[in-house]
Amino acid sequence: MTLYVGQQYKLRAGAPMPIGGTFILHTFGAEIYKVEIHTVTDSIVGSNKFRGQGGDLISASYTRLNDRSGNLFSGKLVYNPTFVDEGNY
């Protein structure tokens, strides 16, 4: 069972505004999400691990693997973001 841990970035911005024949995008920070990819696992997270239930997950998705037992999954877990200044990344 392999676990990969990475980050996902999301730029926070307003709608593009037309100025002088071009468009300007006003940004106001970025979000960095911790992401875990489980290539093979035999368990899924419970509701108590999610934000609003006492945990720090914002999403989890699983796909059942083609295995005789039917009890193996691959999954992606995304945790609460950290807010940062977009100029630093």
Rosetta constraint file for C-alpha pairs under 8 A:
AtomPair CA 1 CA 38 HARMONIC 7.33 0.50
AtomPair CA 1 CA 39 HARMONIC 6.35 0.50
AtomPair CA 1 CA 40 HARMONIC 5.05 0.50
AtomPair CA 1 CA 41 HARMONIC 6.43 0.50
AtomPair CA 2 CA 38 HARMONIC 6.09 0.50
AtomPair CA 2 CA 39 HARMONIC 5.48 0.50
AtomPair CA 2 CA 40 HARMONIC 6.59 0.50
AtomPair CA 3 CA 36 HARMONIC 6.83 0.50
AtomPair CA 3 CA 37 HARMONIC 5.74 0.50
AtomPair CA 3 CA 38 HARMONIC 4.77 0.50
AtomPair CA 3 CA 39 HARMONIC 6.41 0.50
AtomPair CA 4 CA 36 HARMONIC 5.68 0.50
AtomPair CA 4 CA 37 HARMONIC 5.02 0.50
AtomPair CA 4 CA 38 HARMONIC 6.57 0.50
AtomPair CA 5 CA 34 HARMONIC 7.20 0.50
AtomPair CA 5 CA 35 HARMONIC 5.74 0.50
AtomPair CA 5 CA 36 HARMONIC 4.56 0.50
AtomPair CA 5 CA 37 HARMONIC 6.40 0.50
AtomPair CA 6 CA 34 HARMONIC 6.01 0.50
AtomPair CA 6 CA 35 HARMONIC 5.19 0.50
AtomPair CA 6 CA 36 HARMONIC 6.45 0.50
AtomPair CA 7 CA 32 HARMONIC 6.46 0.50
AtomPair CA 7 CA 33 HARMONIC 5.44 0.50
AtomPair CA 7 CA 34 HARMONIC 4.76 0.50
AtomPair CA 7 CA 35 HARMONIC 5.48 0.50
AtomPair CA 8 CA 32 HARMONIC 5.74 0.50
AtomPair CA 8 CA 33 HARMONIC 5.02 0.50
AtomPair CA 8 CA 34 HARMONIC 6.56 0.50
AtomPair CA 8 CA 35 HARMONIC 6.73 0.50
AtomPair CA 9 CA 30 HARMONIC 7.01 0.50
AtomPair CA 9 CA 31 HARMONIC 5.73 0.50
AtomPair CA 9 CA 32 HARMONIC 4.71 0.50
AtomPair CA 9 CA 33 HARMONIC 6.33 0.50
AtomPair CA 10 CA 30 HARMONIC 5.63 0.50
AtomPair CA 10 CA 31 HARMONIC 5.11 0.50
AtomPair CA 10 CA 32 HARMONIC 6.58 0.50
AtomPair CA 11 CA 27 HARMONIC 7.19 0.50
AtomPair CA 11 CA 28 HARMONIC 7.94 0.50
AtomPair CA 11 CA 29 HARMONIC 6.43 0.50
AtomPair CA 11 CA 30 HARMONIC 4.44 0.50
AtomPair CA 11 CA 31 HARMONIC 6.43 0.50
AtomPair CA 11 CA 86 HARMONIC 7.08 0.50
AtomPair CA 12 CA 27 HARMONIC 5.79 0.50
AtomPair CA 12 CA 28 HARMONIC 5.64 0.50
AtomPair CA 12 CA 29 HARMONIC 5.38 0.50
AtomPair CA 12 CA 30 HARMONIC 5.23 0.50
AtomPair CA 12 CA 31 HARMONIC 7.23 0.50
AtomPair CA 13 CA 25 HARMONIC 6.90 0.50
AtomPair CA 13 CA 26 HARMONIC 5.68 0.50
AtomPair CA 13 CA 27 HARMONIC 4.11 0.50
AtomPair CA 13 CA 28 HARMONIC 5.75 0.50
AtomPair CA 13 CA 29 HARMONIC 7.54 0.50
AtomPair CA 14 CA 25 HARMONIC 6.68 0.50
AtomPair CA 14 CA 26 HARMONIC 5.70 0.50
AtomPair CA 14 CA 27 HARMONIC 6.43 0.50
AtomPair CA 15 CA 25 HARMONIC 6.65 0.50
AtomPair CA 15 CA 26 HARMONIC 7.56 0.50
AtomPair CA 16 CA 23 HARMONIC 5.83 0.50
AtomPair CA 16 CA 24 HARMONIC 5.50 0.50
AtomPair CA 16 CA 25 HARMONIC 4.66 0.50
AtomPair CA 16 CA 26 HARMONIC 7.21 0.50
AtomPair CA 17 CA 23 HARMONIC 5.25 0.50
AtomPair CA 17 CA 24 HARMONIC 5.23 0.50
AtomPair CA 17 CA 25 HARMONIC 6.46 0.50
AtomPair CA 18 CA 22 HARMONIC 5.61 0.50
AtomPair CA 18 CA 23 HARMONIC 4.33 0.50
AtomPair CA 18 CA 24 HARMONIC 6.38 0.50
AtomPair CA 19 CA 23 HARMONIC 5.67 0.50
AtomPair CA 19 CA 24 HARMONIC 6.67 0.50
AtomPair CA 27 CA 86 HARMONIC 7.90 0.50
AtomPair CA 28 CA 85 HARMONIC 7.63 0.50
AtomPair CA 28 CA 86 HARMONIC 7.44 0.50
AtomPair CA 29 CA 83 HARMONIC 6.86 0.50
AtomPair CA 29 CA 84 HARMONIC 5.82 0.50
AtomPair CA 29 CA 85 HARMONIC 4.79 0.50
AtomPair CA 29 CA 86 HARMONIC 4.88 0.50
AtomPair CA 30 CA 83 HARMONIC 5.78 0.50
AtomPair CA 30 CA 84 HARMONIC 5.33 0.50
AtomPair CA 30 CA 85 HARMONIC 6.06 0.50
AtomPair CA 30 CA 86 HARMONIC 5.03 0.50
AtomPair CA 31 CA 81 HARMONIC 5.58 0.50
AtomPair CA 31 CA 82 HARMONIC 5.54 0.50
AtomPair CA 31 CA 83 HARMONIC 4.68 0.50
AtomPair CA 31 CA 84 HARMONIC 6.22 0.50
AtomPair CA 32 CA 81 HARMONIC 5.18 0.50
AtomPair CA 32 CA 82 HARMONIC 5.19 0.50
AtomPair CA 32 CA 83 HARMONIC 6.53 0.50
AtomPair CA 32 CA 84 HARMONIC 7.49 0.50
AtomPair CA 33 CA 78 HARMONIC 6.58 0.50
AtomPair CA 33 CA 79 HARMONIC 5.97 0.50
AtomPair CA 33 CA 80 HARMONIC 6.28 0.50
AtomPair CA 33 CA 81 HARMONIC 4.48 0.50
AtomPair CA 33 CA 82 HARMONIC 6.58 0.50
AtomPair CA 34 CA 78 HARMONIC 5.97 0.50
AtomPair CA 34 CA 79 HARMONIC 5.39 0.50
AtomPair CA 34 CA 80 HARMONIC 7.42 0.50
AtomPair CA 34 CA 81 HARMONIC 7.12 0.50
AtomPair CA 35 CA 76 HARMONIC 7.03 0.50
AtomPair CA 35 CA 77 HARMONIC 5.70 0.50
AtomPair CA 35 CA 78 HARMONIC 4.67 0.50
AtomPair CA 35 CA 79 HARMONIC 6.48 0.50
AtomPair CA 36 CA 76 HARMONIC 5.69 0.50
AtomPair CA 36 CA 77 HARMONIC 5.10 0.50
AtomPair CA 36 CA 78 HARMONIC 6.59 0.50
AtomPair CA 37 CA 74 HARMONIC 7.65 0.50
AtomPair CA 37 CA 75 HARMONIC 5.82 0.50
AtomPair CA 37 CA 76 HARMONIC 4.63 0.50
AtomPair CA 37 CA 77 HARMONIC 6.58 0.50
AtomPair CA 38 CA 74 HARMONIC 5.50 0.50
AtomPair CA 38 CA 75 HARMONIC 5.05 0.50
AtomPair CA 38 CA 76 HARMONIC 6.32 0.50
AtomPair CA 39 CA 73 HARMONIC 7.61 0.50
AtomPair CA 39 CA 74 HARMONIC 4.78 0.50
AtomPair CA 39 CA 75 HARMONIC 6.62 0.50
AtomPair CA 40 CA 72 HARMONIC 6.37 0.50
AtomPair CA 40 CA 73 HARMONIC 5.49 0.50
AtomPair CA 40 CA 74 HARMONIC 4.82 0.50
AtomPair CA 40 CA 75 HARMONIC 7.54 0.50
AtomPair CA 41 CA 72 HARMONIC 5.64 0.50
AtomPair CA 41 CA 73 HARMONIC 5.25 0.50
AtomPair CA 41 CA 74 HARMONIC 6.14 0.50
AtomPair CA 41 CA 75 HARMONIC 7.67 0.50
AtomPair CA 42 CA 71 HARMONIC 5.73 0.50
AtomPair CA 42 CA 72 HARMONIC 4.74 0.50
AtomPair CA 42 CA 73 HARMONIC 6.14 0.50
AtomPair CA 43 CA 71 HARMONIC 7.90 0.50
AtomPair CA 43 CA 72 HARMONIC 7.63 0.50
AtomPair CA 43 CA 73 HARMONIC 7.56 0.50
AtomPair CA 44 CA 62 HARMONIC 7.68 0.50
AtomPair CA 45 CA 49 HARMONIC 6.64 0.50
AtomPair CA 45 CA 60 HARMONIC 7.81 0.50
AtomPair CA 46 CA 50 HARMONIC 7.82 0.50
AtomPair CA 47 CA 53 HARMONIC 6.73 0.50
AtomPair CA 48 CA 53 HARMONIC 4.97 0.50
AtomPair CA 48 CA 54 HARMONIC 5.94 0.50
AtomPair CA 48 CA 55 HARMONIC 5.97 0.50
AtomPair CA 49 CA 53 HARMONIC 6.67 0.50
AtomPair CA 49 CA 54 HARMONIC 6.45 0.50
AtomPair CA 49 CA 55 HARMONIC 4.04 0.50
AtomPair CA 49 CA 56 HARMONIC 6.26 0.50
AtomPair CA 49 CA 57 HARMONIC 6.03 0.50
AtomPair CA 50 CA 54 HARMONIC 6.51 0.50
AtomPair CA 50 CA 55 HARMONIC 4.53 0.50
AtomPair CA 50 CA 56 HARMONIC 5.43 0.50
AtomPair CA 50 CA 57 HARMONIC 4.41 0.50
AtomPair CA 50 CA 58 HARMONIC 5.95 0.50
AtomPair CA 50 CA 59 HARMONIC 7.48 0.50
AtomPair CA 51 CA 55 HARMONIC 4.92 0.50
AtomPair CA 51 CA 56 HARMONIC 4.84 0.50
AtomPair CA 51 CA 57 HARMONIC 5.52 0.50
AtomPair CA 51 CA 58 HARMONIC 5.94 0.50
AtomPair CA 51 CA 80 HARMONIC 7.73 0.50
AtomPair CA 56 CA 79 HARMONIC 5.73 0.50
AtomPair CA 56 CA 80 HARMONIC 5.61 0.50
AtomPair CA 57 CA 77 HARMONIC 7.09 0.50
AtomPair CA 57 CA 78 HARMONIC 5.88 0.50
AtomPair CA 57 CA 79 HARMONIC 4.25 0.50
AtomPair CA 57 CA 80 HARMONIC 5.89 0.50
AtomPair CA 58 CA 77 HARMONIC 7.94 0.50
AtomPair CA 58 CA 78 HARMONIC 5.79 0.50
AtomPair CA 58 CA 79 HARMONIC 5.40 0.50
AtomPair CA 58 CA 80 HARMONIC 5.87 0.50
AtomPair CA 59 CA 77 HARMONIC 5.89 0.50
AtomPair CA 59 CA 78 HARMONIC 5.23 0.50
AtomPair CA 59 CA 79 HARMONIC 7.10 0.50
AtomPair CA 60 CA 75 HARMONIC 7.11 0.50
AtomPair CA 60 CA 76 HARMONIC 5.60 0.50
AtomPair CA 60 CA 77 HARMONIC 4.38 0.50
AtomPair CA 60 CA 78 HARMONIC 6.29 0.50
AtomPair CA 61 CA 75 HARMONIC 5.53 0.50
AtomPair CA 61 CA 76 HARMONIC 5.39 0.50
AtomPair CA 61 CA 77 HARMONIC 6.68 0.50
AtomPair CA 62 CA 73 HARMONIC 6.15 0.50
AtomPair CA 62 CA 74 HARMONIC 5.58 0.50
AtomPair CA 62 CA 75 HARMONIC 4.16 0.50
AtomPair CA 62 CA 76 HARMONIC 6.54 0.50
AtomPair CA 63 CA 73 HARMONIC 5.40 0.50
AtomPair CA 63 CA 74 HARMONIC 5.37 0.50
AtomPair CA 63 CA 75 HARMONIC 6.30 0.50
AtomPair CA 64 CA 70 HARMONIC 7.09 0.50
AtomPair CA 64 CA 71 HARMONIC 7.39 0.50
AtomPair CA 64 CA 72 HARMONIC 6.03 0.50
AtomPair CA 64 CA 73 HARMONIC 4.40 0.50
AtomPair CA 64 CA 74 HARMONIC 6.60 0.50
AtomPair CA 65 CA 70 HARMONIC 7.15 0.50
AtomPair CA 65 CA 71 HARMONIC 7.90 0.50
AtomPair CA 65 CA 72 HARMONIC 5.54 0.50
AtomPair CA 65 CA 73 HARMONIC 5.13 0.50
AtomPair CA 65 CA 74 HARMONIC 6.74 0.50
AtomPair CA 66 CA 70 HARMONIC 6.99 0.50
AtomPair CA 66 CA 72 HARMONIC 7.91 0.50
AtomPair CA 67 CA 71 HARMONIC 7.38 0.50
AtomPair CA 67 CA 72 HARMONIC 6.71 0.50
AtomPair CA 84 CA 88 HARMONIC 7.75 0.50
AtomPair CA 85 CA 89 HARMONIC 7.82 0.50
